[in-house]
């Protein structure tokens, strides 16, 4: 019956540390990847637009796995933490598929397939695949970053306009793209399947037409 008040840490705008992956049933293998959310939309509180690969923090992993085992959780998960006052603070836990799932897929975790196998009760196949993923270390050369390119381009256009209208300092997203060229996973774009990208464009055009003011403001950086 009581409301929950959560303190806001300013670093959460550009530096959220995330642990995500899949936890097996009844103490089965748990496979985890880590990333830092470096851009979100809207800018202060929002869905991740850009992520960078990060090493898994052993202490954070240990605590998270203990929590998952204590509640008997099984399946896909994503936990968000923010570093402040010398420690990592858990601020959100998503017990479901999450927006940047394509990043972990690109880093050797077939999460969509694992999710399907778990949901349909194919336990032996699931455990074999989980064990294989756990035994295969992530190589930083596979994928170093993730972006939702359509939204990132929207941020860059808003930044260009703000520089000319308000002399706002530039943010180096063009440089960021160059640094991860050829090693970045995208939310919806794929060379062999253009349909998801087309649907994504249609979805955001619809949002822009229905709510133009809030749509434009979501790309701006406040302050």
VENMODA-V463439 format. One record per residue. PHI is phi as a letter, one per 30 degrees, with the letter a starting at -180 (* if undefined). OMEGA is omega in whole degrees, 0 to 359 (NA if undefined). BURIAL is + if it has 24 or more other C-alpha atoms within 12 Angstrom, else -. Layout:
phi->{PHI/PHI}
omega->{OMEGA/OMEGA}
burial->{BURIAL/BURIAL}
This chain:
phi->{*/c/d/c/c/b/d/c/c/e/d/d/d/b/b/c/c/b/c/b/l/b/c/d/d/h/i/d/e/c/c/b/b/b/a/c/d/c/a/b/b/e/d/d/b/a/d/d/c/b/b/b/d/b/d/d/d/e/d/d/d/d/d/d/d/d/d/d/d/d/c/i/d/b/k/d/a/b/c/c/b/b/d/a/h/i/a/c/c/d/c/a/b/c/d/a/e/b/d/c/e/d/d/d/d/d/c/j/c/d/d/d/d/d/d/d/d/d/d/c/i/d/d/d/d/d/d/d/d/d/d/d/d/d/d/c/d/d/c/d/d/d/a/c/a/b/b/c/d/d/d/d/d/d/d/d/d/d/d/e/d/d/d/d/d/b/h/d/e/d/c/d/d/d/d/e/d/d/d/c/e/i/b/c/d/c/d/b/d/b/d/c/a/d/d/e/d/d/d/d/d/d/d/d/d/d/d/d/d/d/b/e/d/d/d/d/d/d/c/d/c/d/i}
omega->{184/176/178/176/183/180/178/175/182/181/181/181/187/186/175/180/184/171/183/179/185/177/181/181/174/177/178/183/174/181/187/169/180/179/173/176/184/177/177/181/353/194/182/179/181/179/182/177/180/177/173/178/180/176/178/177/185/181/178/178/180/180/181/179/178/178/181/179/181/181/179/182/181/175/180/177/170/177/179/180/176/181/180/179/173/180/177/180/176/183/182/175/181/179/188/170/188/192/184/181/179/179/180/174/180/180/170/178/180/190/179/178/178/179/180/181/178/182/182/174/179/191/184/178/178/182/179/180/178/179/178/180/180/182/181/181/178/176/183/179/183/180/182/183/178/173/166/194/180/180/176/177/176/176/182/177/178/178/178/180/181/179/183/182/188/185/178/179/182/172/191/182/174/177/179/178/180/181/184/182/179/181/180/174/180/182/187/186/176/183/185/181/183/187/180/179/179/178/179/177/179/179/184/172/178/178/181/181/182/184/187/184/181/178/179/182/182/181/184/174/183/174/NA}
burial->{-/-/-/-/-/-/-/-/-/-/+/+/+/+/+/+/+/+/+/+/+/+/+/+/+/-/-/+/+/+/+/+/+/+/+/+/+/+/+/+/+/+/+/+/+/-/+/+/+/+/+/+/+/+/-/-/-/-/-/+/+/-/-/+/+/-/-/+/-/-/-/-/+/+/+/+/+/+/+/+/+/+/+/-/-/-/-/+/+/+/-/-/-/+/-/-/+/+/+/+/+/+/+/+/+/+/+/+/+/+/+/+/+/+/+/-/+/+/-/-/-/-/-/-/-/+/+/-/+/+/-/-/+/+/-/-/-/+/-/-/-/-/+/+/+/+/+/+/+/+/+/+/-/+/+/+/-/+/+/+/-/-/-/-/-/-/-/-/-/-/-/-/+/-/-/-/+/-/-/+/-/-/+/+/+/+/+/+/-/-/-/-/-/-/-/-/-/-/-/-/-/-/-/-/-/-/-/-/-/-/-/-/-/-/-/+/-/+/+/+/+/-/-}
